[in-house]
Amino acid sequence: MDSRTTSLVRTTFKAVAAQEGGPEKLTSSFYAILFSNHPATRDFFPAAMNQQRERLVAALAHVVDGLEDLESLLPYLEQLGRDHRKFGVEPRHYAAVGESLLTALRTYTSGTEIWTDEVNQAWTDVIGLIAGTMIDAANSDRTPPVWGGVVVQHQQPLRDLAIVRLQLSEPMGYSAGQYVSVQIPARPRMWRYLTPAVPANEHGEIEFHVRAVTGGWVSPSIVGHTKIGDQWLLGAPIGGLGLPEESGQDMLMIGCGTGITPFRAQVLAMAHRHSNPRVHLYVCGRHPCDLYDLDMLWQLSLTNPWLTVTPVTEEVDNPWWFDGADIPPPGGIHRRITGPISRVVTESGAWTDRNVQIAGPPGMILTTKFRLMAAGVPKENIRHDPIY
C-alpha cells in the first residue's frame, strides 16, 4: 500500500469523522444502501443495529490507522476473514459490502471537494485489499467455521458478573490471550467477543468471565439467565495478544475487571513451561470486590517466582449494593494500591524495557497507554486488542 493511497484514505475518513454526526450518518447510509441493493445480506445482522453501526466505525478506524503497518494489519484481517466464516459469507458478499461502502462515502461527501477520482481509486484499492485478504484466509482455513458449546457450569461471584464454563463439540486451537465471538440462544445473530480465561486444551473445555453491561443486549442475559445445558455457538479465534517467548522480553500485564482473562489464560499456560520471562501483572478494578479472581492469581504466583501480582482499586471500600462479606486479601500479597491504574502503573516503576499488554474498558486502555508512552515506553512495545 503506497503512502499516497494511505494518506488519501486517512484524510477522507478523518474528514467524515470530524463532521457532526458524521460516523453515524455514514454507517446508516451504508447499511441502507447495502440492504436495499442486496436484501439477502440483512440476514447476517441482528434486528437492533445500533451497536453494529458503532462496531463498523471502530473497525474502519482500526483498519485506516493500521494501513501504514501492514505487517500487523494483514494478520488481523486474516483472522477476521476466518471468523466471518461463521456467517456463511461468500466472495460475492464482500463485493456487495465494498460497493455499498464506496457509494455511501461518495454520497456522504457529495457537494464537497473531498471526493475525487483519485480518492475513489484509493478507497477501491483499500477495500480490495481488505476483501482479498479476508477471502484468501477464509478459503485456506481447514478448521470448523463454528464450534458448538454446552454450558456445564454457571457461577456468579458478583451480582453483575458470571463465570461460565462450556464443553465444546470439539477442541478449539487458540493462543492464550486471543478472543472468540459467541452467540447465545437467547440472542440470535447478536455475536459478541469474549476472551477465554483458560488456555486451549485437548478436552475442549473453555471458560469465560462476563460482566453485565448496563443497557446491553447480550451480557446481562449471559450473567442473569444462562442455564446449564444451554447451547452456544463460537467463532474462530482472533486477536493479537499472546504468550511471550520462554526466554523473551519481560512482561507488564494490566487487566481491569474481566480484562484479566487474556492474562489469566497466558499465565496459566506459562505455568506449564520450563522457563519464562518475568511477568508483572496488575489486577485492577473500581472496588475491592471487582478483584474477584485475585486469590487464584496470587496462589499461582506463590509457585511461580517469575510472576508478580499487584492488586489496584480506584476506591477503598466496596459499593453500597455489594452484599458479600469483605474477603481479606491473601496472606503475603502486596498491599492493595488505591488510585487510577494509569497513574499507579506509571508511578510504580520504569517499564521502558517491558513488553506491555493492556485489557479492560476502552477509556482505561487508552489512558494507560498514553501515560506509559509519555513515561517513555515505546509505542511498539504496547499491545491491546482493537477497541470496539
C-alpha positions in Angstrom: 0.0 0.0 0.0 1.7 3.2 -1.2 1.9 6.3 1.0 -0.3 8.4 -1.3 -3.2 5.9 -1.1 -2.9 5.6 2.7 -2.9 9.4 3.0 -6.0 9.9 0.9 -8.0 7.3 2.7 -6.9 8.5 6.1 -7.7 12.2 5.2 -11.1 11.2 3.9 -12.1 9.2 6.9 -10.9 11.9 9.3 -12.9 14.5 7.4 -16.1 12.4 7.7 -15.4 11.6 11.4 -14.9 15.3 12.2 -18.3 16.3 11.0 -21.1 16.4 13.5 -22.8 13.0 13.4 -20.6 12.0 10.5 -19.8 8.4 11.5 -23.4 7.7 12.4 -24.7 9.2 9.2 -22.1 7.3 7.1 -22.9 3.9 8.7 -26.7 4.5 8.5 -26.3 5.3 4.8 -24.0 2.3 4.2 -26.4 -0.2 5.7 -29.4 1.4 4.0 -27.6 1.0 0.6 -26.4 -2.5 1.4 -29.8 -3.8 2.5 -31.6 -2.1 -0.4 -29.3 -3.3 -3.1 -28.5 -6.7 -1.6 -31.5 -7.7 0.6 -30.1 -11.2 1.4 -27.3 -9.6 3.4 -29.8 -8.4 6.0 -29.9 -12.0 7.4 -26.3 -11.6 8.6 -27.1 -8.9 11.0 -29.2 -8.5 14.3 -32.5 -6.8 14.4 -31.1 -4.0 16.5 -28.4 -2.2 14.6 -27.2 0.5 16.9 -24.2 -1.4 18.3 -23.5 -2.9 14.9 -23.0 0.7 13.5 -20.7 1.6 16.3 -18.6 -1.5 15.7 -18.3 -0.8 12.0 -17.0 2.7 12.7 -14.5 1.3 15.2 -13.4 -1.4 12.8 -12.9 1.1 9.9 -10.9 3.4 12.2 -8.7 0.5 13.2 -8.0 -0.5 9.6 -7.4 3.0 8.5 -5.0 3.6 11.3 -3.2 0.4 10.5 -2.6 1.0 6.8 1.0 2.1 7.4 1.8 -1.1 9.3 0.6 -3.8 7.0 2.8 -6.3 8.9 0.4 -6.0 11.8 -2.8 -5.2 9.9 -2.8 -8.2 7.5 -2.8 -10.9 10.2 -5.7 -9.1 11.9 -7.7 -9.1 8.6 -6.8 -12.8 8.0 -8.2 -13.6 11.5 -11.3 -11.6 10.7 -11.8 -13.5 7.5 -11.6 -16.8 9.3 -14.0 -15.5 11.9 -16.6 -14.4 9.3 -17.0 -17.9 8.0 -19.5 -18.4 10.8 -21.9 -16.2 8.9 -21.7 -18.2 5.7 -20.1 -15.2 3.9 -19.1 -15.7 0.3 -16.9 -13.6 -2.0 -20.0 -12.0 -3.6 -21.0 -10.6 -0.2 -17.6 -8.9 0.2 -18.2 -7.3 -3.2 -21.6 -6.1 -2.1 -20.2 -4.6 1.1 -17.3 -2.9 -0.8 -19.6 -1.4 -3.4 -22.1 -0.2 -0.8 -19.3 1.4 1.3 -17.9 3.3 -1.7 -21.4 4.5 -2.6 -22.1 5.7 1.0 -18.8 7.6 1.1 -19.4 9.2 -2.3 -22.9 10.1 -1.3 -21.9 11.5 2.1 -19.2 13.7 0.6 -21.2 14.9 -2.4 -21.2 18.7 -2.8 -17.8 18.9 -1.3 -14.2 18.8 -2.7 -13.4 15.7 -0.6 -14.3 13.0 -3.1 -12.2 12.9 -6.2 -11.4 10.3 -8.8 -8.1 9.7 -7.0 -9.8 9.3 -3.6 -12.3 6.9 -5.2 -9.4 4.8 -6.5 -7.6 4.9 -3.2 -10.7 3.6 -1.3 -11.3 1.0 -4.1 -7.7 -0.3 -3.6 -8.0 -0.4 0.2 -11.4 -2.2 0.1 -9.9 -4.6 -2.4 -7.0 -5.3 0.0 -9.4 -5.9 2.9 -11.7 -8.2 1.0 -9.0 -10.1 -0.8 -7.1 -10.7 2.5 -10.2 -11.9 4.3 -11.4 -14.1 1.4 -8.0 -15.8 1.0 -7.7 -16.5 4.7 -11.2 -17.9 4.9 -10.7 -20.2 1.8 -7.4 -21.5 3.2 -8.6 -22.4 6.7 -9.4 -26.0 7.4 -10.7 -25.6 10.9 -14.5 -25.5 11.6 -16.3 -22.3 10.8 -18.1 -22.5 14.0 -17.9 -24.6 17.2 -20.8 -25.7 19.4 -20.6 -25.5 23.2 -22.8 -26.7 26.0 -22.9 -24.8 29.3 -21.8 -27.1 32.1 -21.3 -24.5 34.9 -22.5 -21.0 35.7 -21.3 -19.1 38.8 -21.9 -15.5 39.9 -19.2 -14.3 42.2 -20.8 -10.8 41.9 -24.4 -9.9 41.0 -23.3 -8.5 37.7 -20.5 -10.9 36.8 -20.7 -14.6 35.8 -18.1 -17.3 35.2 -19.4 -19.6 32.5 -17.8 -23.0 31.6 -18.6 -24.8 28.4 -17.8 -28.2 26.9 -17.0 -27.7 23.2 -18.2 -30.0 20.4 -14.5 -30.4 19.6 -11.3 -28.9 20.9 -10.5 -25.4 19.6 -6.9 -24.4 19.0 -6.4 -20.8 20.1 -3.4 -18.9 21.6 -3.8 -17.9 25.3 -4.8 -14.3 25.1 -7.0 -14.5 21.9 -10.7 -13.9 21.9 -13.7 -15.5 20.1 -17.1 -14.5 19.0 -20.0 -16.1 20.8 -23.8 -16.4 20.1 -26.2 -17.4 22.9 -29.6 -19.0 22.3 -31.5 -16.0 23.8 -29.9 -13.5 21.4 -29.7 -15.0 17.9 -27.4 -13.2 15.4 -26.0 -11.0 18.2 -22.4 -12.1 18.2 -20.2 -10.8 21.0 -16.5 -11.2 21.6 -15.3 -12.9 24.8 -11.8 -13.9 25.8 -11.3 -17.4 27.2 -9.9 -17.3 30.7 -8.1 -20.7 30.3 -5.6 -21.9 27.7 -6.8 -24.2 24.9 -6.8 -27.8 25.9 -7.4 -31.2 24.3 -10.6 -31.8 26.2 -12.4 -28.9 24.6 -13.1 -27.2 27.9 -13.4 -23.4 27.9 -14.3 -20.7 30.4 -15.5 -17.1 30.1 -15.8 -14.3 32.6 -18.6 -12.0 31.6 -19.6 -8.6 33.2 -23.1 -7.4 32.5 -23.0 -4.1 30.6 -25.8 -1.7 31.6 -28.3 -1.4 28.7 -26.5 -4.3 26.9 -28.4 -6.9 24.9 -26.2 -9.9 25.4 -24.0 -9.7 28.6 -26.9 -9.2 31.0 -28.6 -12.2 29.5 -25.4 -14.3 30.0 -25.0 -13.2 33.6 -28.6 -13.4 34.7 -30.3 -16.1 32.6 -27.7 -18.7 31.4 -28.7 -22.2 32.3 -26.8 -25.5 32.4 -27.3 -27.2 29.1 -27.7 -24.0 27.0 -26.2 -24.4 23.5 -23.7 -21.7 22.5 -22.0 -21.1 19.1 -18.4 -19.9 18.9 -16.5 -18.4 16.0 -12.8 -18.8 15.1 -10.2 -17.3 17.5 -8.9 -13.8 16.8 -6.7 -11.2 18.5 -3.0 -10.1 18.8 -2.4 -10.8 22.5 -0.4 -13.9 23.2 2.4 -15.6 25.1 5.9 -14.3 25.2 8.8 -16.5 24.3 10.2 -18.6 27.1 13.3 -16.5 27.4 11.9 -13.4 25.8 11.3 -9.8 26.9 10.0 -9.3 30.4 6.2 -8.6 30.5 3.9 -6.0 32.0 0.3 -7.0 32.0 -2.5 -4.7 33.1 -6.0 -6.1 33.3 -9.1 -4.3 34.7 -12.2 -6.2 35.7 -12.9 -9.1 33.3 -10.0 -7.7 31.3 -7.8 -10.1 33.4 -9.0 -13.0 31.3 -6.4 -12.9 28.5 -3.6 -12.6 31.1 -5.1 -15.3 33.3 -5.0 -17.7 30.3 -1.5 -16.7 29.5 0.0 -17.1 33.0 -1.8 -20.4 33.4 -0.2 -21.6 30.1 3.2 -20.2 31.2 3.0 -22.2 34.5 3.4 -25.4 32.4 6.6 -24.2 30.8 10.2 -24.8 32.0 11.3 -21.1 31.9 9.6 -17.8 31.5 10.4 -14.1 31.4 9.4 -12.0 34.4 5.8 -11.0 34.4 4.3 -8.2 36.5 0.5 -8.5 36.5 -1.6 -5.6 37.7 -5.1 -6.8 38.6 -7.4 -3.7 38.9 -11.0 -2.7 39.4 -13.1 0.1 40.7 -13.9 -1.6 44.0 -12.2 -4.3 46.1 -15.0 -6.8 45.1 -14.0 -6.3 41.5 -10.8 -8.3 42.2 -12.9 -11.4 42.2 -10.2 -13.8 40.9 -7.3 -12.3 42.9 -6.8 -15.3 45.2 -6.3 -17.8 42.3 -3.8 -15.5 40.7 -1.9 -14.9 43.9 -1.7 -18.6 44.6 -0.3 -19.1 41.1 2.4 -16.5 41.8 3.5 -18.4 45.0 4.6 -21.4 43.0 5.9 -19.4 40.0 8.6 -16.9 41.1 8.6 -15.2 37.6 5.1 -13.9 38.3 4.3 -10.8 40.4 0.7 -9.9 41.1 -0.3 -6.4 42.3 -3.9 -5.5 43.2 -5.2 -2.0 42.4 -8.6 -0.4 43.0 -9.9 3.1 42.5 -12.0 3.1 45.6 -11.0 2.0 49.2 -14.4 0.4 50.0 -16.9 -1.8 48.2 -20.1 -0.2 46.8 -23.3 0.0 49.0 -25.0 -2.7 46.9 -22.3 -5.3 47.5 -23.9 -7.8 49.8 -20.9 -10.2 50.2 -18.6 -10.4 53.1 -15.3 -8.5 52.9 -12.8 -11.1 51.8 -9.3 -10.2 53.2 -6.5 -10.3 50.6 -4.5 -13.5 50.5 -1.7 -13.6 53.1 1.6 -12.2 51.9 0.2 -10.4 48.9 1.4 -7.0 48.0 -0.6 -4.2 49.7 -3.6 -3.2 47.6 -2.9 0.1 46.0 -5.7 2.7 45.7 -5.8 5.1 42.7 -6.4 5.2 38.9 -4.5 2.3 37.3 -2.9 4.5 34.7 -1.3 6.7 37.4 -0.4 3.7 39.7 1.4 1.8 37.0 3.4 4.8 35.7 4.4 5.8 39.2 5.4 2.3 40.2 8.5 1.9 38.0 10.1 2.4 34.7 8.6 0.0 32.1 10.6 1.1 29.1 12.1 -2.4 28.6 8.9 -4.3 29.0 6.5 -6.0 26.6 3.3 -4.4 27.6 -0.3 -5.8 27.2 -3.4 -3.9 28.4 -7.0 -5.2 28.6 -10.2 -3.7 30.0 -12.6 -0.8 29.4 -11.7 1.3 26.3 -11.1 4.5 28.4 -8.8 2.7 30.7 -6.8 1.1 27.9 -6.2 4.5 26.1 -5.4 6.5 29.2 -3.0 3.9 30.4 -1.4 3.5 27.0 -0.9 7.3 26.6 0.6 7.7 30.1 3.0 4.8 29.6 4.1 6.4 26.3 4.5 9.7 28.0 6.7 8.0 30.6 9.0 6.7 27.8 7.6 3.3 26.9 7.9 2.9 23.1 4.5 2.7 21.3 5.6 -0.5 19.5 6.1 -2.2 22.9 2.4 -1.7 23.9 -0.3 -4.1 22.7 -4.0 -4.2 23.1 -6.9 -5.6 21.1 -8.9 -3.3 18.8 -11.2 -1.1 20.8 -14.8 -1.7 19.6 
